[in-house]
Amino acid sequence: SLRIPRPDRSTALGAPNACSGCHAQRSPEWAAAEIRRRHPQPKPGYQGFAEAFHAAALGDPRAQPELREIVKDAEQPAIVRASAANFSRTTAASSACRPSAPTTCGKCSGWILPSITLASVTASGPPRR
């Protein structure tokens, strides 16, 4: 399926966008404004995890609550939930929340499902030494 390009994510997150392929001489801000002009009533996308993943990739522990919500959301594809669990493991090292031992803090208790944890561990490969 084709989706409306998201140049707004280029300006907010530095993500590439399809608009720049043809409009390389234009800025991401121009592309974002043009999409808003052409689609003034956009339908909200179901992929609302980019911001949380971006924050987690930067090591921001404030991403933890959103990552927990993504992991718990049964409507999300398993790969998204596993990615959120994996990001959560890496960003939690700098916060009080430890998803690898969810019973150690009241915020995390019971939020990681074994199947998602297994998918996350499998996807992330062997532990780094």
JOHUJO-V275315 format. One record per pair of residues at least 4 apart in sequence whose C-alpha atoms are under 6 Angstrom apart, sorted by the first residue. I is the first residue (numbers start at 1). J is the second residue. Records with the same first field share a line. If there is no record, write none. Layout:
I->J, J
//
This chain:
7->17, 28, 31, 32
8->32
9->13, 15
10->14, 15, 16
19->23
20->24
35->39
36->40
50->54
52->63
53->57
55->60, 63
56->60, 63, 87, 91
59->91
61->91, 95
67->84
70->81
71->81, 84
78->82
79->83
82->116, 119, 120
84->88
86->120
88->92
89->99
92->97, 98
102->108, 109
103->109
118->122
119->123
//
